């Protein structure tokens, strides 16, 4: 039951995208943990529910990782064990208004901590954060510009807790209604008073999506053919997808010359992605490389956050057996050392990201703080065609755009390619997974600094503070009980408990 209850939020994410489902999908899981006979059983409910949630949201990884995805889900599901225990601690039995009010703050807080821990890049990254399910809801995107995806997740869990209380705790329904009103007021306030991104100009960006083509050579030729069709389209930048170039440009100068010729034909720079062993240092890198009419401009970004098992195997001596049961990386890619903001000839500054780096809110925020006016992510989900992965990945671009007030161009090899404006709104048509084409988008540019970029993930800091106060209060109560037991003395404790043993006679 815990596994099934944890899996319930999955339809809120793309591809189903039933965003409204997220406002009640946690309720069965909450009711289950609340009704557990003991706190230890609630820990188990939290753990297994977390595993069910991760399996459901990432089920499309099963063909690649096979049984190992179950191992990972059980490992990361432990992040939700404290959430299950705290649900039992605060809502078990007949809690009063005080415990319910605490639950409305603390349960969303511990949920954010679970998401924060499992968002660490070495544990898989922040794919499937609950707040990401609201990528197409305009008021939610406005809230994202204030507190990021973290604020959305906090409010979603808070709504679910209030619904749980309304169902199961009659004596505290007034508190639950107050919490629900607070959530509605926050959304209405953000819609009415939160600042919005200014759109002072536009840029014409072309996205080249070659489609499902086997082999780096044929894929390169198709991308070059589509790029030549952009001549006289007056574009400012042409973006190719991830791994669009399969050989290093320093060791294959003929590729550099061909790309430079394409840049001259189009009249714009090309942003390609090289997935190859570098000639100037050992190892394989995935790199965004800017190409001008004279060849590589010298502006290059090496991917920093790699996909566990897909691009490297953590602790390979211990877990290298994963290559025998799935499509894990046969050789580890190497990491870049820092993010890069590139400057186009017309002065436009772009911040490149590669693949699932668009799932990390801090990376987009850092690029904007460094001066990027547009975010560009190069991706490839060709391994997961026909699954939820392409839709889920494209939807992340809407959130990152809304958080940072900067448009994001999401260019893939095989779809879905999409562009979102600085408010998270879609720009132009999406390129589906069965499309092979080059599409030009007139992209509005964002200006100003969003509250999220300026302040950072303050909902996470607030959640940490709330949990610290709770832990301090619990510790104080525990010390007080221990002190009371000490002052009562052993004789007092014996007299409180009747004994059935007869009193021995004195001689």
C-alpha positions as CSV (number, residue, x, y, z in Angstrom):
1,X,0.0,0.0,0.0
2,X,2.8,2.4,0.8
3,X,4.5,1.7,-2.6
4,X,1.2,2.3,-4.4
5,X,0.4,5.5,-2.4
6,X,3.8,6.9,-3.1
7,X,3.4,6.3,-6.8
8,X,0.1,8.3,-7.0
9,X,1.6,11.7,-7.8
10,X,3.2,10.5,-11.0
11,X,0.4,11.4,-13.4
12,X,0.9,15.1,-12.4
13,X,4.1,15.0,-14.4
14,X,4.5,15.0,-18.2
15,X,3.6,13.1,-20.3
16,X,0.1,13.0,-18.6
17,X,0.6,16.5,-17.2
18,X,-2.4,16.3,-15.0
19,X,-1.1,19.3,-12.9
20,X,-4.3,19.5,-10.8
21,X,-3.7,15.9,-9.6
22,X,-0.7,17.1,-7.5
23,X,-3.0,19.0,-5.1
24,X,-4.4,15.8,-3.6
25,X,-2.2,12.9,-4.8
26,X,-0.3,12.8,-1.5
27,X,-3.4,12.4,0.7
28,X,-3.6,8.6,0.7
29,X,0.1,8.4,1.6
30,X,-0.4,10.9,4.4
31,X,-3.4,9.0,5.7
32,X,-1.5,5.7,5.6
33,X,1.5,7.1,7.6
34,X,-0.9,8.9,10.0
35,X,-2.8,5.7,10.8
36,X,0.4,3.6,11.4
37,X,0.3,1.8,14.7
38,X,3.8,3.0,15.6
39,X,6.3,5.6,14.6
40,X,8.6,2.8,13.3
41,X,5.9,1.6,11.0
42,X,5.4,5.1,9.8
43,X,9.1,5.3,9.0
44,X,8.6,2.2,6.8
45,X,5.6,3.8,5.1
46,X,7.6,6.9,4.3
47,X,10.6,4.9,3.0
48,X,8.5,2.6,0.7
49,X,6.3,5.5,-0.4
50,X,9.4,7.4,-1.4
51,X,10.6,4.4,-3.4
52,X,7.2,4.0,-5.1
53,X,7.3,7.7,-6.0
54,X,10.7,7.5,-7.6
55,X,9.9,4.3,-9.5
56,X,6.7,5.8,-10.9
57,X,8.3,9.1,-12.0
58,X,11.4,7.5,-13.4
59,X,9.9,4.3,-14.7
60,X,11.2,5.1,-18.2
61,X,14.7,4.3,-17.0
62,X,13.9,0.6,-16.5
63,X,14.9,-0.5,-20.0
64,X,18.3,1.1,-19.4
65,X,19.0,0.2,-15.7
66,X,16.8,-2.9,-15.3
67,X,16.9,-4.1,-11.7
68,X,19.3,-1.4,-10.7
69,X,16.5,1.2,-10.8
70,X,14.8,-0.7,-8.0
71,X,18.0,-0.6,-5.9
72,X,18.3,3.1,-6.5
73,X,14.7,3.8,-5.7
74,X,15.0,1.9,-2.4
75,X,18.1,3.8,-1.5
76,X,16.8,7.2,-2.3
77,X,13.4,6.4,-0.9
78,X,15.0,6.6,2.6
79,X,14.9,10.4,2.2
80,X,11.2,10.2,2.8
81,X,11.4,8.0,5.9
82,X,11.5,11.0,8.3
83,X,8.5,12.5,6.4
84,X,6.5,9.4,7.3
85,X,7.6,9.4,10.9
86,X,6.8,13.1,11.3
87,X,3.4,12.6,9.8
88,X,2.7,10.0,12.4
89,X,4.2,12.2,15.2
90,X,2.0,15.2,14.4
91,X,-1.2,13.7,13.0
92,X,-1.7,10.4,14.7
93,X,-4.7,9.9,16.9
94,X,-6.8,13.0,17.6
95,X,-4.3,15.9,17.3
96,X,-5.3,19.3,18.5
97,X,-5.0,22.6,16.6
98,X,-1.4,23.2,17.8
99,X,-0.1,19.9,16.3
100,X,-2.1,20.4,13.1
101,X,-0.7,24.0,12.7
102,X,2.8,22.6,13.2
103,X,2.1,19.9,10.6
104,X,1.1,22.5,8.0
105,X,4.6,23.9,8.3
106,X,6.8,21.0,9.3
107,X,5.6,18.4,6.8
108,X,6.2,20.5,3.8
109,X,9.6,21.5,5.3
110,X,10.7,17.9,5.7
111,X,9.5,17.1,2.2
112,X,11.8,19.9,0.9
113,X,14.7,18.4,2.8
114,X,14.0,15.0,1.2
115,X,14.0,16.6,-2.3
116,X,17.1,18.6,-1.4
117,X,19.1,15.6,-0.3
118,X,18.2,13.4,-3.3
119,X,18.9,16.4,-5.6
120,X,22.6,16.0,-5.0
121,X,24.1,15.3,-8.4
122,X,25.9,12.1,-7.2
123,X,22.5,10.7,-6.1
124,X,20.8,11.3,-9.4
125,X,19.9,15.0,-9.4
126,X,16.6,16.9,-9.0
127,X,14.5,15.2,-11.7
128,X,10.9,14.9,-10.6
129,X,10.7,17.6,-7.9
130,X,7.0,17.9,-7.0
131,X,6.9,21.6,-7.8
132,X,8.0,20.8,-11.4
133,X,4.5,19.3,-12.1
134,X,3.2,22.9,-12.3
135,X,5.2,24.0,-15.3
136,X,2.2,25.0,-17.4
137,X,0.2,26.9,-14.7
138,X,0.7,30.6,-15.1
139,X,0.2,31.6,-11.4
140,X,2.6,28.8,-10.3
141,X,5.2,30.1,-12.7
142,X,4.8,33.6,-11.2
143,X,5.4,32.0,-7.8
144,X,8.5,30.2,-9.2
145,X,10.0,33.6,-10.0
146,X,9.7,34.4,-6.3
147,X,10.8,31.2,-4.6
148,X,11.7,28.8,-7.3
149,X,10.5,25.3,-7.7
150,X,11.0,24.9,-4.0
151,X,8.2,27.3,-3.1
152,X,5.8,25.4,-5.4
153,X,6.7,22.1,-3.8
154,X,6.2,23.6,-0.3
155,X,2.8,24.9,-1.1
156,X,1.7,21.7,-2.9
157,X,2.6,19.6,0.2
158,X,0.8,22.1,2.4
159,X,-2.4,21.8,0.4
160,X,-2.2,18.0,0.6
161,X,-1.7,18.1,4.4
162,X,-4.8,20.4,4.8
163,X,-6.9,18.0,2.7
164,X,-5.7,15.1,4.9
165,X,-6.7,17.0,8.0
166,X,-10.1,18.0,6.6
167,X,-10.8,14.3,5.9
168,X,-9.4,12.7,9.1
169,X,-9.2,15.3,11.9
170,X,-12.6,16.9,12.5
171,X,-11.5,18.9,15.6
172,X,-8.9,20.8,13.7
173,X,-10.6,21.6,10.5
174,X,-10.6,25.3,11.2
175,X,-6.8,25.3,11.3
176,X,-6.7,23.3,8.0
177,X,-9.1,25.8,6.3
178,X,-6.8,28.6,7.5
179,X,-3.8,26.9,5.9
180,X,-5.7,26.4,2.7
181,X,-6.7,30.0,2.7
182,X,-3.1,31.0,3.2
183,X,-2.0,28.9,0.2
184,X,-4.7,30.6,-1.9
185,X,-3.7,34.0,-0.7
186,X,0.0,33.3,-1.5
187,X,-0.9,32.4,-5.1
188,X,-3.3,35.4,-5.5
189,X,-0.7,37.7,-4.0
190,X,2.0,36.5,-6.3
191,X,-0.3,36.9,-9.3
192,X,-1.3,40.4,-8.3
193,X,1.9,41.9,-6.8
194,X,5.0,39.9,-7.7
195,X,7.1,41.7,-10.3
196,X,7.2,40.4,-13.8
197,X,10.0,40.1,-16.4
198,X,10.4,42.9,-18.9
199,X,10.8,41.9,-22.5
200,X,12.8,44.8,-24.1
201,X,13.8,43.0,-27.3
202,X,13.9,39.7,-29.3
203,X,16.4,37.4,-30.8
204,X,15.9,35.0,-33.7
205,X,17.1,31.5,-32.7
206,X,17.1,28.5,-35.0
207,X,16.9,25.0,-33.5
208,X,18.1,22.1,-35.6
209,X,16.6,18.7,-34.8
210,X,17.8,15.9,-37.1
211,X,15.6,13.2,-35.7
212,X,16.3,9.6,-34.9
213,X,19.4,8.8,-37.0
214,X,21.9,6.1,-36.0
215,X,25.5,7.0,-36.0
216,X,27.3,10.3,-35.5
217,X,28.3,10.6,-39.2
218,X,24.7,10.5,-40.7
219,X,23.4,12.6,-37.8
220,X,26.0,15.3,-38.6
221,X,25.2,15.2,-42.3
222,X,21.4,15.6,-41.6
223,X,22.1,18.5,-39.2
224,X,24.3,20.2,-41.8
225,X,21.6,19.8,-44.5
226,X,18.9,21.3,-42.2
227,X,21.3,24.2,-41.3
228,X,21.9,25.1,-44.9
229,X,18.1,25.6,-45.3
230,X,18.4,28.5,-42.8
231,X,20.3,30.7,-45.3
232,X,18.6,34.2,-45.7
233,X,16.4,33.5,-42.6
234,X,18.3,36.3,-40.6
235,X,18.9,34.3,-37.5
236,X,21.1,35.3,-34.6
237,X,22.1,31.8,-33.5
238,X,21.8,28.2,-34.7
239,X,21.6,25.6,-31.9
240,X,22.3,21.9,-32.4
241,X,21.4,19.2,-29.9
242,X,23.6,17.2,-27.5
243,X,26.3,14.9,-29.1
244,X,25.6,16.5,-32.5
245,X,29.3,16.3,-33.3
246,X,31.0,13.0,-32.6
247,X,34.7,13.9,-33.1
248,X,36.9,16.5,-31.5
249,X,37.3,19.6,-33.5
250,X,41.0,20.1,-32.7
251,X,42.0,16.7,-34.0
252,X,39.6,16.9,-37.0
253,X,40.1,20.3,-38.6
254,X,38.0,19.3,-41.6
255,X,34.9,19.3,-39.3
256,X,35.8,22.8,-38.1
257,X,36.1,24.0,-41.6
258,X,32.7,22.5,-42.5
259,X,31.0,24.1,-39.5
260,X,32.6,27.5,-40.2
261,X,31.3,27.2,-43.8
262,X,27.8,26.6,-42.4
263,X,28.2,29.6,-40.2
264,X,29.1,31.8,-43.2
265,X,26.1,30.3,-45.2
266,X,23.6,31.1,-42.5
267,X,25.2,34.4,-41.4
268,X,25.2,33.4,-37.7
269,X,27.2,31.5,-35.1
270,X,26.5,27.8,-34.5
271,X,26.3,26.3,-31.0
272,X,27.2,22.6,-31.4
273,X,27.8,19.9,-28.9
274,X,30.9,17.7,-29.1
275,X,30.9,14.3,-27.5
276,X,34.3,13.0,-28.0
277,X,37.8,12.3,-26.6
278,X,39.6,15.6,-26.5
279,X,42.9,16.1,-28.2
280,X,44.3,18.6,-25.7
281,X,43.7,16.5,-22.6
282,X,42.8,12.9,-21.7
283,X,39.3,11.6,-21.5
284,X,35.9,12.0,-23.1
285,X,34.0,15.3,-22.6
286,X,30.6,16.6,-23.6
287,X,31.2,20.2,-24.6
288,X,29.1,23.1,-26.0
289,X,31.3,24.8,-28.6
290,X,30.5,28.1,-30.3
291,X,31.4,28.2,-34.0
292,X,31.8,31.4,-36.0
293,X,32.5,32.1,-39.7
294,X,36.2,31.5,-39.0
295,X,35.8,28.3,-37.0
296,X,35.6,27.8,-33.2
297,X,35.6,31.1,-31.4
298,X,37.4,29.7,-28.3
299,X,34.2,29.8,-26.2
300,X,33.6,26.4,-24.9
301,X,31.7,24.8,-22.0
302,X,32.4,21.3,-20.7
303,X,29.5,19.6,-19.0
304,X,29.9,19.7,-15.2
305,X,27.1,17.5,-13.9
306,X,27.0,14.1,-15.5
307,X,24.2,11.6,-15.5
308,X,24.9,8.8,-13.0
309,X,25.2,5.4,-14.8
310,X,24.4,7.1,-18.1
311,X,27.7,9.1,-18.4
312,X,29.7,7.6,-15.5
313,X,29.3,4.9,-12.9
314,X,29.6,6.1,-9.3
315,X,32.3,4.0,-7.4
316,X,32.9,2.0,-10.6
317,X,35.1,-0.6,-8.8
318,X,32.1,-1.4,-6.6
319,X,29.2,-0.8,-9.0
320,X,30.7,-1.6,-12.4
321,X,28.6,-4.7,-12.7
322,X,25.7,-2.3,-13.7
323,X,27.2,-2.4,-17.3
324,X,26.2,-6.1,-17.5
325,X,22.5,-5.6,-16.6
326,X,21.7,-2.4,-18.4
327,X,23.0,0.4,-20.7
328,X,25.3,2.0,-18.2
329,X,28.4,3.9,-19.4
330,X,31.2,1.7,-20.5
331,X,33.7,4.6,-19.9
332,X,33.3,7.6,-17.6
333,X,33.0,11.0,-19.1
334,X,35.1,13.8,-17.5
335,X,33.6,16.9,-15.8
336,X,34.1,20.5,-16.7
337,X,35.4,22.9,-14.0
338,X,33.1,25.9,-14.3
339,X,30.1,27.4,-16.0
340,X,30.6,29.7,-19.0
341,X,28.7,32.7,-20.4
342,X,29.2,33.1,-24.1
343,X,29.0,36.3,-26.1
344,X,27.6,36.4,-29.6
345,X,28.8,38.8,-32.3
346,X,25.8,41.1,-31.7
347,X,26.5,41.2,-27.9
348,X,23.9,38.8,-26.8
349,X,25.2,36.8,-23.8
350,X,24.0,33.1,-23.6
351,X,24.4,30.6,-20.9
352,X,24.8,27.0,-22.2
353,X,23.7,23.9,-20.3
354,X,23.9,20.2,-21.4
355,X,21.2,17.6,-21.0
356,X,19.8,17.1,-17.5
357,X,21.7,20.2,-16.1
358,X,18.5,22.0,-16.9
359,X,17.0,20.2,-13.9
360,X,19.3,22.0,-11.5
361,X,17.8,25.4,-10.5
362,X,21.1,26.6,-9.1
363,X,23.0,26.3,-12.4
364,X,20.5,28.5,-14.3
365,X,20.5,31.0,-11.5
366,X,24.3,31.1,-11.5
367,X,24.4,31.8,-15.3
368,X,21.9,34.7,-15.0
369,X,23.9,36.2,-12.1
370,X,26.9,36.0,-14.4
371,X,25.1,38.1,-17.0
372,X,23.4,35.6,-19.3
373,X,20.3,37.0,-21.1
374,X,19.3,33.7,-22.6
375,X,19.7,30.1,-21.4
376,X,20.3,27.3,-24.0
377,X,20.2,23.6,-23.1
378,X,21.4,21.0,-25.6
379,X,19.9,17.6,-25.0
380,X,19.3,14.1,-26.4
381,X,16.6,11.8,-25.2
382,X,17.0,9.4,-28.2
383,X,17.4,6.4,-25.8
384,X,14.0,7.1,-24.3
385,X,11.8,7.7,-27.4
386,X,8.2,6.7,-26.8
387,X,8.5,7.3,-23.0
388,X,7.7,10.2,-20.6
389,X,11.3,11.4,-20.7
390,X,11.2,13.9,-23.7
391,X,8.1,15.6,-22.3
392,X,9.4,15.8,-18.8
393,X,12.8,17.2,-19.9
394,X,11.2,19.9,-22.1
395,X,8.9,21.0,-19.3
396,X,11.9,21.8,-17.1
397,X,12.8,24.6,-19.4
398,X,9.6,26.5,-18.6
399,X,10.4,26.4,-14.9
400,X,14.0,27.6,-15.3
401,X,12.8,30.4,-17.6
402,X,10.2,31.5,-15.1
403,X,12.6,31.3,-12.1
404,X,15.3,33.4,-13.8
405,X,13.3,35.8,-16.1
406,X,15.4,34.6,-19.0
407,X,14.1,32.7,-22.0
408,X,15.3,29.1,-22.4
409,X,15.9,27.3,-25.7
410,X,15.7,23.5,-25.3
411,X,17.3,21.9,-28.4
412,X,17.4,18.2,-28.7
413,X,18.5,15.7,-31.3
414,X,15.2,13.7,-31.5
415,X,12.6,15.9,-29.7
416,X,11.0,17.3,-27.9
417,X,12.6,20.7,-28.7
418,X,10.9,23.7,-27.3
419,X,11.4,27.4,-26.4
420,X,10.0,29.3,-23.5
421,X,9.9,33.0,-22.8
422,X,11.1,34.8,-19.7
423,X,7.8,34.2,-17.9
424,X,7.8,30.5,-18.7
425,X,5.3,30.9,-21.5
426,X,5.7,28.7,-24.7
427,X,7.2,30.4,-27.7
428,X,6.3,29.0,-31.1
429,X,5.6,25.3,-31.8
430,X,7.2,22.4,-30.2
431,X,9.2,19.9,-32.3
432,X,7.8,16.5,-31.5
433,X,9.8,13.3,-31.4
434,X,8.8,12.4,-35.0
435,X,10.1,15.7,-36.4
436,X,13.3,16.3,-38.4
437,X,13.5,20.0,-39.2
438,X,15.1,23.3,-38.5
439,X,12.7,25.8,-36.8
440,X,13.2,29.5,-36.3
441,X,11.9,31.1,-33.1
442,X,11.5,34.8,-32.4
443,X,12.4,34.7,-28.7
444,X,11.6,37.6,-26.3
445,X,14.5,38.5,-24.2
446,X,14.2,39.0,-20.4
447,X,15.5,42.0,-18.4
448,X,15.8,42.6,-14.7
449,X,16.5,40.3,-11.8
450,X,13.8,38.0,-10.5
451,X,13.4,37.7,-6.7
452,X,14.5,34.1,-6.9
453,X,17.8,35.0,-8.7
454,X,18.4,37.9,-6.2
455,X,17.6,36.0,-3.0
456,X,18.1,32.3,-3.8
457,X,16.2,29.3,-2.5
458,X,14.8,31.0,0.6
459,X,12.0,28.4,1.0
460,X,14.7,25.8,1.7
461,X,16.3,28.0,4.2
462,X,13.0,28.7,5.9
463,X,12.3,24.9,6.0
464,X,15.6,24.3,7.6
465,X,14.9,27.0,10.3
466,X,11.5,25.5,11.0
467,X,12.8,22.0,11.4
468,X,15.7,23.3,13.6
469,X,13.1,25.0,16.0
470,X,11.1,21.7,16.1
471,X,14.2,19.6,16.8
472,X,15.2,22.1,19.6
473,X,11.8,21.9,21.1
474,X,11.7,18.1,21.0
475,X,15.1,18.0,22.6
476,X,14.1,20.3,25.3
477,X,11.0,18.2,26.1
478,X,13.1,15.1,26.2
479,X,15.5,16.7,28.6
480,X,12.7,17.9,30.8
481,X,11.1,14.4,31.0
482,X,14.5,12.9,31.9
483,X,15.0,15.5,34.6
484,X,11.5,14.8,36.0
485,X,12.3,11.1,36.2
486,X,15.5,11.8,38.0
487,X,13.9,14.1,40.6
488,X,11.1,11.6,41.2
489,X,13.7,9.0,42.5
490,X,13.5,5.2,42.4
491,X,11.5,4.9,45.6
492,X,8.8,7.2,44.1
493,X,8.6,5.2,41.0
494,X,8.2,1.9,43.0
495,X,5.4,3.3,45.1
496,X,3.5,4.3,41.9
497,X,3.3,0.8,40.7
498,X,1.5,-1.9,42.8
499,X,3.3,-5.2,43.3
500,X,1.7,-8.6,43.4
501,X,4.7,-10.1,45.3
502,X,4.0,-10.8,49.0
503,X,5.9,-8.8,51.6
504,X,8.5,-11.1,53.3
505,X,8.1,-11.6,57.0
506,X,10.7,-10.1,59.3
507,X,12.3,-12.4,61.8
